[in-house]
Amino acid sequence: MSFKLLGIIIPKSVELGIFAEQAINMIPEIKYVSAQEALSVIKSGQRVFVHGSAQTPVYLLNELAKEAHRLKNVELVSISVYGDLDICKPEYAENFRMNSMFVSASIREAVAQGRADYIPVFLSEIPELFKQNILPLDVAIVQVSVPDAHGYCSLGVSVDVARSAVNTAKLVIAQVNPNAPRTHGDGMIHASRFHAMVFCEDPMQETSFAEKVSEKEEQIGRYIAEMIEDRSTLQMGIGAIPDALLKCLYNHKDLGVHTEMFSDGLIDLFDKDIINNKYKRIHPNKTVTGFALGSNRLYKYVNDNPAFNFLDIDYVNDPHVIRRNPKVVAVNSCVEVDITGQVCSDSIGTYQFSGVGGQMDFIRGAALSEGGKPVIALSSRTNKGVARIVPFLKPGAGVVTTRSHVHYIVTEYGVAYLFGKNLRQRAKALINIAHPDDRENLDKCCFERFKHF
């Protein structure tokens, strides 16, 4: 005779400790159902929350597409989703419509073609849309870890807005995946909360930013690293520049992390004790985040790791919480900046590329932090040679960070400090870090605008 404890076969001859014996006795009876049975509760005209980032429940979403024959006008609410999603294909336009609060690659084409929608909103405020019934949820579909001995599953590496969605949705369907990490923090959900549980062993959604880092981005990383003092608390957005920055921090000491998200670039800094969170005022000795997105190495690293707290995004991204840590350095990227300091981060003209996200949450929180530094980082030109410091933002471009919120802007040509500067002074500072071949035109535009330059 043998016992099966959390998937491990333990021979009876092995002497078990008291807690192991208790765990065996406490393993709940879990009933899994088919995807078709679980999804049968979804009706036409309902609003359904979809778990995002690495936890996107691709299997259940593609199974939902097979239910299109009985469904019309189902609204799917999400932040960034990953994977090849059948429900976003043109043939399902009458059945499912994504209404996303962050446009990721999986739905970008659908938004551009008018088959999906975008809601501009601060990441910190998305939970309020659910709690205040501005976007009441009929159903939530989430991907979770397998139940532990107490019957609790975890929202894994994407707690962010999913916690509030689960709390407020009338029904919750779980895609239970043994490949999903079990993380500490706000993501624990008892199996009894789920209307239905579907077992799935798909790999987690992975992505990599390190391979995309260019020489320009490495130089930007070096400039920002020079601005970061020991014992600072870091927030980094998504992309190549934050990853380039992390590679420049190996001579720093006693850094902390309070961020909406992070990727693989942090792992080596943890292992070298460069990041240890010792000097944070809130959550000392813990890395605080809303979600993580990267490789399987990252997901294994945070699995059951008590040094990480994955918390509800309305707390993580609250500027009043962020400011409580000293020396917060917030580093975020953007699409383009005009000569007065207006920052467009979510669109290329009218083409919706991403979302508002948490940039403003952390720009403001860092500005209010004692010794804090809010940083906007971008290369001076795109890979196709298009200028990114411009006289005017493209028609239809969205201003995510206003010019009154901007402090530091960094390109591969240096650092511009805009706080307290008038429009002419801002323009001069930005021209100095623009691509050299763009500066003459920017000078002319500034003279026409300000008359005296």
KEGUMAR-790933 format. One record per residue (C-alpha): x negated, y negated, z; residue number from 1. Coordinates in steps of 0.02 Angstrom, whole numbers, plus 50000, padded with zeros to 5 digits. Layout:
N
((X; Y; Z); NUM)
...
//
This chain:
453
((50000; 50000; 50000); 1)
((49941; 49823; 49965); 2)
((50001; 49644; 49985); 3)
((50010; 49515; 49847); 4)
((49960; 49346; 49918); 5)
((49972; 49198; 49798); 6)
((49931; 49309; 49651); 7)
((49787; 49402; 49737); 8)
((49804; 49589; 49775); 9)
((49742; 49623; 49952); 10)
((49720; 49806; 50003); 11)
((49802; 49851; 50167); 12)
((49635; 49914; 50231); 13)
((49574; 49734; 50236); 14)
((49601; 49658; 50408); 15)
((49700; 49497; 50386); 16)
((49692; 49347; 50502); 17)
((49851; 49286; 50587); 18)
((49876; 49144; 50463); 19)
((49856; 49259; 50312); 20)
((49985; 49378; 50385); 21)
((50103; 49233; 50415); 22)
((50077; 49174; 50238); 23)
((50124; 49345; 50169); 24)
((50282; 49347; 50271); 25)
((50327; 49169; 50217); 26)
((50309; 49192; 50029); 27)
((50480; 49140; 49965); 28)
((50583; 49239; 49842); 29)
((50573; 49137; 49683); 30)
((50696; 49167; 49543); 31)
((50636; 49115; 49372); 32)
((50757; 49095; 49229); 33)
((50739; 49078; 49041); 34)
((50711; 48908; 48963); 35)
((50879; 48920; 48876); 36)
((50970; 48951; 49040); 37)
((50877; 48811; 49130); 38)
((50909; 48684; 48991); 39)
((51093; 48729; 48975); 40)
((51134; 48598; 49107); 41)
((51081; 48457; 48990); 42)
((51230; 48379; 48900); 43)
((51251; 48256; 48758); 44)
((51235; 48074; 48807); 45)
((51133; 48109; 48964); 46)
((50972; 48024; 49020); 47)
((50829; 48146; 49053); 48)
((50663; 48104; 49134); 49)
((50510; 48188; 49059); 50)
((50352; 48216; 49161); 51)
((50200; 48138; 49076); 52)
((50012; 48136; 49047); 53)
((49924; 48303; 49079); 54)
((50083; 48371; 49159); 55)
((50192; 48348; 49003); 56)
((50306; 48502; 49000); 57)
((50277; 48536; 48814); 58)
((50350; 48712; 48820); 59)
((50517; 48657; 48892); 60)
((50528; 48506; 48778); 61)
((50501; 48614; 48624); 62)
((50630; 48736; 48690); 63)
((50748; 48589; 48713); 64)
((50727; 48549; 48529); 65)
((50801; 48721; 48492); 66)
((50958; 48664; 48584); 67)
((50984; 48521; 48460); 68)
((51134; 48607; 48381); 69)
((51237; 48570; 48537); 70)
((51162; 48402; 48589); 71)
((51177; 48223; 48528); 72)
((51110; 48058; 48594); 73)
((51007; 48130; 48735); 74)
((50894; 47991; 48801); 75)
((50722; 48048; 48857); 76)
((50637; 47928; 48978); 77)
((50451; 47942; 49008); 78)
((50284; 47857; 49025); 79)
((50142; 47926; 48917); 80)
((50175; 48102; 48852); 81)
((50047; 48217; 48773); 82)
((50056; 48364; 48655); 83)
((50141; 48408; 48491); 84)
((50324; 48375; 48531); 85)
((50458; 48441; 48414); 86)
((50591; 48327; 48488); 87)
((50500; 48176; 48415); 88)
((50513; 48240; 48236); 89)
((50629; 48146; 48115); 90)
((50750; 48293; 48099); 91)
((50799; 48272; 48282); 92)
((50830; 48085; 48275); 93)
((51018; 48104; 48305); 94)
((50992; 48226; 48447); 95)
((50852; 48153; 48553); 96)
((50786; 47977; 48574); 97)
((50630; 47936; 48673); 98)
((50646; 47779; 48779); 99)
((50468; 47762; 48839); 100)
((50384; 47644; 48962); 101)
((50213; 47678; 48886); 102)
((50184; 47724; 48704); 103)
((50059; 47865; 48684); 104)
((50000; 47949; 48524); 105)
((50135; 48084; 48533); 106)
((50275; 47958; 48505); 107)
((50187; 47810; 48422); 108)
((50249; 47855; 48248); 109)
((50428; 47879; 48311); 110)
((50426; 47705; 48391); 111)
((50353; 47627; 48233); 112)
((50490; 47707; 48127); 113)
((50629; 47655; 48244); 114)
((50669; 47830; 48306); 115)
((50609; 47791; 48482); 116)
((50606; 47639; 48596); 117)
((50486; 47551; 48713); 118)
((50524; 47470; 48882); 119)
((50395; 47339; 48936); 120)
((50377; 47354; 49125); 121)
((50240; 47350; 49256); 122)
((50192; 47525; 49306); 123)
((50218; 47480; 49490); 124)
((50400; 47435; 49456); 125)
((50455; 47588; 49358); 126)
((50512; 47682; 49516); 127)
((50631; 47537; 49551); 128)
((50718; 47570; 49385); 129)
((50765; 47741; 49452); 130)
((50800; 47692; 49632); 131)
((50911; 47544; 49587); 132)
((51006; 47645; 49455); 133)
((50951; 47527; 49317); 134)
((50899; 47689; 49230); 135)
((50998; 47821; 49326); 136)
((50933; 47996; 49289); 137)
((51047; 48143; 49255); 138)
((50905; 48269; 49241); 139)
((50718; 48270; 49270); 140)
((50602; 48396; 49183); 141)
((50435; 48415; 49272); 142)
((50287; 48533; 49265); 143)
((50226; 48593; 49434); 144)
((50104; 48713; 49517); 145)
((50162; 48883; 49578); 146)
((50248; 48882; 49748); 147)
((50134; 48902; 49898); 148)
((50169; 49013; 50047); 149)
((50290; 48882; 50114); 150)
((50385; 48866; 49950); 151)
((50307; 48699; 49899); 152)
((50255; 48658; 49722); 153)
((50148; 48509; 49672); 154)
((50172; 48378; 49536); 155)
((49988; 48408; 49502); 156)
((49885; 48271; 49421); 157)
((50033; 48160; 49377); 158)
((50126; 48102; 49532); 159)
((50140; 47919; 49475); 160)
((50324; 47888; 49429); 161)
((50373; 48072; 49433); 162)
((50394; 48071; 49622); 163)
((50532; 47941; 49614); 164)
((50611; 48027; 49464); 165)
((50625; 48190; 49561); 166)
((50694; 48099; 49713); 167)
((50832; 48014; 49614); 168)
((50881; 48135; 49474); 169)
((51043; 48232; 49497); 170)
((50962; 48392; 49434); 171)
((50778; 48442; 49421); 172)
((50710; 48576; 49305); 173)
((50534; 48640; 49341); 174)
((50411; 48715; 49219); 175)
((50306; 48815; 49342); 176)
((50129; 48839; 49280); 177)
((49985; 48928; 49370); 178)
((49866; 48818; 49270); 179)
((49937; 48660; 49350); 180)
((49828; 48598; 49495); 181)
((49894; 48587; 49671); 182)
((49853; 48411; 49729); 183)
((49869; 48325; 49897); 184)
((49977; 48172; 49929); 185)
((50155; 48129; 49877); 186)
((50177; 48265; 49747); 187)
((50240; 48408; 49856); 188)
((50415; 48470; 49812); 189)
((50502; 48619; 49891); 190)
((50565; 48749; 49769); 191)
((50741; 48728; 49838); 192)
((50747; 48554; 49758); 193)
((50743; 48630; 49584); 194)
((50904; 48675; 49496); 195)
((50806; 48798; 49389); 196)
((50626; 48859; 49376); 197)
((50546; 48922; 49215); 198)
((50379; 49011; 49218); 199)
((50249; 48958; 49089); 200)
((50062; 48987; 49073); 201)
((50018; 48855; 48942); 202)
((49852; 48764; 48961); 203)
((49856; 48588; 49032); 204)
((49845; 48440; 48914); 205)
((49663; 48386; 48900); 206)
((49575; 48234; 48827); 207)
((49398; 48163; 48825); 208)
((49336; 47984; 48817); 209)
((49149; 48010; 48841); 210)
((49118; 48067; 48662); 211)
((49195; 47906; 48597); 212)
((49073; 47789; 48688); 213)
((48973; 47678; 48569); 214)
((48817; 47573; 48597); 215)
((48928; 47418; 48611); 216)
((49029; 47497; 48749); 217)
((48872; 47553; 48839); 218)
((48813; 47372; 48841); 219)
((48981; 47314; 48908); 220)
((48965; 47446; 49043); 221)
((48794; 47379; 49092); 222)
((48859; 47200; 49107); 223)
((49003; 47254; 49218); 224)
((48890; 47366; 49324); 225)
((48784; 47213; 49365); 226)
((48941; 47129; 49434); 227)
((48982; 47273; 49551); 228)
((48911; 47263; 49727); 229)
((48882; 47411; 49841); 230)
((49036; 47455; 49946); 231)
((49154; 47392; 49810); 232)
((49321; 47477; 49777); 233)
((49346; 47524; 49594); 234)
((49494; 47532; 49477); 235)
((49468; 47582; 49298); 236)
((49590; 47589; 49155); 237)
((49588; 47720; 49020); 238)
((49464; 47734; 48877); 239)
((49282; 47729; 48824); 240)
((49231; 47569; 48915); 241)
((49275; 47631; 49090); 242)
((49182; 47793; 49054); 243)
((49031; 47694; 48991); 244)
((49035; 47590; 49150); 245)
((49033; 47743; 49262); 246)
((48871; 47802; 49182); 247)
((48790; 47639; 49236); 248)
((48829; 47658; 49421); 249)
((48700; 47788; 49472); 250)
((48597; 47661; 49571); 251)
((48746; 47598; 49670); 252)
((48792; 47650; 49846); 253)
((48949; 47684; 49948); 254)
((49080; 47644; 49817); 255)
((49265; 47675; 49843); 256)
((49408; 47713; 49723); 257)
((49587; 47651; 49726); 258)
((49651; 47667; 49549); 259)
((49807; 47707; 49450); 260)
((49713; 47842; 49355); 261)
((49541; 47918; 49328); 262)
((49452; 48041; 49216); 263)
((49298; 48154; 49213); 264)
((49175; 48009; 49227); 265)
((49199; 48000; 49415); 266)
((49151; 48180; 49453); 267)
((48961; 48157; 49449); 268)
((48976; 48001; 49557); 269)
((49071; 48102; 49687); 270)
((48942; 48241; 49683); 271)
((48799; 48116; 49707); 272)
((48889; 48031; 49852); 273)
((48888; 47866; 49757); 274)
((49077; 47866; 49777); 275)
((49121; 47915; 49954); 276)
((49257; 47789; 50003); 277)
((49174; 47756; 50171); 278)
((49201; 47569; 50172); 279)
((49380; 47555; 50111); 280)
((49498; 47475; 50236); 281)
((49648; 47578; 50184); 282)
((49632; 47765; 50152); 283)
((49448; 47772; 50200); 284)
((49360; 47931; 50145); 285)
((49496; 47964; 50016); 286)
((49509; 47930; 49830); 287)
((49681; 47858; 49797); 288)
((49762; 47876; 49627); 289)
((49928; 47896; 49538); 290)
((49870; 48017; 49404); 291)
((49717; 48095; 49322); 292)
((49688; 48137; 49140); 293)
((49538; 48225; 49067); 294)
((49465; 48398; 49046); 295)
((49498; 48563; 49131); 296)
((49341; 48530; 49233); 297)
((49429; 48380; 49310); 298)
((49587; 48478; 49348); 299)
((49487; 48613; 49435); 300)
((49392; 48481; 49533); 301)
((49548; 48401; 49608); 302)
((49639; 48566; 49635); 303)
((49675; 48583; 49821); 304)
((49541; 48450; 49855); 305)
((49588; 48352; 50012); 306)
((49472; 48209; 49965); 307)
((49601; 48153; 49836); 308)
((49770; 48075; 49873); 309)
((49890; 48073; 49725); 310)
((50022; 47947; 49778); 311)
((50182; 47866; 49716); 312)
((50138; 47729; 49592); 313)
((50246; 47597; 49676); 314)
((50122; 47608; 49820); 315)
((49959; 47637; 49725); 316)
((49990; 47490; 49607); 317)
((50066; 47368; 49731); 318)
((49953; 47213; 49724); 319)
((49983; 47184; 49910); 320)
((49913; 47358; 49944); 321)
((49769; 47340; 49821); 322)
((49710; 47176; 49897); 323)
((49688; 47254; 50070); 324)
((49527; 47337; 50014); 325)
((49375; 47222; 50001); 326)
((49277; 47192; 49840); 327)
((49405; 47270; 49724); 328)
((49335; 47274; 49547); 329)
((49473; 47307; 49421); 330)
((49413; 47349; 49245); 331)
((49539; 47356; 49103); 332)
((49530; 47353; 48914); 333)
((49636; 47261; 48788); 334)
((49673; 47240; 48602); 335)
((49629; 47055; 48581); 336)
((49607; 46892; 48675); 337)
((49643; 46716; 48611); 338)
((49529; 46569; 48645); 339)
((49633; 46512; 48794); 340)
((49621; 46682; 48880); 341)
((49788; 46761; 48837); 342)
((49766; 46949; 48838); 343)
((49860; 47067; 48723); 344)
((49843; 47247; 48782); 345)
((49994; 47344; 48722); 346)
((50020; 47303; 48537); 347)
((49933; 47264; 48373); 348)
((50046; 47124; 48315); 349)
((50219; 47203; 48314); 350)
((50150; 47380; 48307); 351)
((50176; 47456; 48479); 352)
((50016; 47545; 48525); 353)
((50027; 47577; 48712); 354)
((50112; 47489; 48857); 355)
((50098; 47361; 48996); 356)
((50044; 47497; 49116); 357)
((49957; 47443; 49276); 358)
((49840; 47311; 49206); 359)
((49928; 47163; 49284); 360)
((49954; 47256; 49448); 361)
((49767; 47275; 49470); 362)
((49714; 47111; 49392); 363)
((49819; 47023; 49523); 364)
((49771; 47140; 49665); 365)
((49585; 47121; 49629); 366)
((49600; 46932; 49617); 367)
((49678; 46928; 49791); 368)
((49552; 47050; 49865); 369)
((49413; 46978; 49973); 370)
((49265; 46968; 49852); 371)
((49369; 47049; 49715); 372)
((49335; 47037; 49528); 373)
((49469; 47065; 49396); 374)
((49386; 47109; 49230); 375)
((49452; 47122; 49053); 376)
((49329; 47214; 48940); 377)
((49328; 47231; 48751); 378)
((49207; 47247; 48607); 379)
((49193; 47087; 48505); 380)
((49255; 47175; 48348); 381)
((49349; 47334; 48306); 382)
((49260; 47479; 48221); 383)
((49328; 47409; 48057); 384)
((49250; 47239; 48089); 385)
((49408; 47146; 48141); 386)
((49378; 47005; 48266); 387)
((49453; 47031; 48439); 388)
((49421; 46858; 48510); 389)
((49536; 46754; 48402); 390)
((49608; 46577; 48386); 391)
((49785; 46646; 48403); 392)
((49856; 46816; 48445); 393)
((49934; 46909; 48299); 394)
((50118; 46867; 48266); 395)
((50224; 46979; 48377); 396)
((50081; 47026; 48494); 397)
((50130; 47048; 48675); 398)
((50043; 46951; 48813); 399)
((50012; 47077; 48953); 400)
((49893; 46974; 49059); 401)
((49924; 46788; 49058); 402)
((49784; 46661; 49042); 403)
((49818; 46601; 49219); 404)
((49780; 46776; 49287); 405)
((49617; 46803; 49192); 406)
((49451; 46785; 49283); 407)
((49315; 46884; 49191); 408)
((49310; 46935; 49008); 409)
((49164; 47044; 48952); 410)
((49103; 47094; 48778); 411)
((48937; 47167; 48721); 412)
((48876; 46987; 48706); 413)
((48901; 46939; 48887); 414)
((49021; 46885; 49024); 415)
((49142; 46737; 49016); 416)
((49211; 46673; 49182); 417)
((49374; 46581; 49148); 418)
((49449; 46553; 49320); 419)
((49469; 46367; 49354); 420)
((49418; 46315; 49179); 421)
((49523; 46205; 49065); 422)
((49572; 46259; 48889); 423)
((49420; 46182; 48804); 424)
((49300; 46256; 48931); 425)
((49382; 46427; 48911); 426)
((49366; 46418; 48723); 427)
((49180; 46378; 48735); 428)
((49149; 46520; 48858); 429)
((49241; 46645; 48747); 430)
((49154; 46588; 48588); 431)
((48988; 46623; 48673); 432)
((49034; 46807; 48694); 433)
((49121; 46827; 48525); 434)
((49036; 46914; 48380); 435)
((48904; 46795; 48308); 436)
((48984; 46803; 48135); 437)
((49151; 46745; 48207); 438)
((49087; 46597; 48305); 439)
((49084; 46467; 48165); 440)
((49267; 46497; 48123); 441)
((49314; 46492; 48308); 442)
((49222; 46326; 48326); 443)
((49321; 46252; 48182); 444)
((49486; 46315; 48251); 445)
((49446; 46243; 48422); 446)
((49403; 46073; 48351); 447)
((49568; 46069; 48254); 448)
((49664; 46118; 48411); 449)
((49578; 46013; 48544); 450)
((49518; 45867; 48433); 451)
((49362; 45849; 48539); 452)
((49255; 46004; 48562); 453)
//
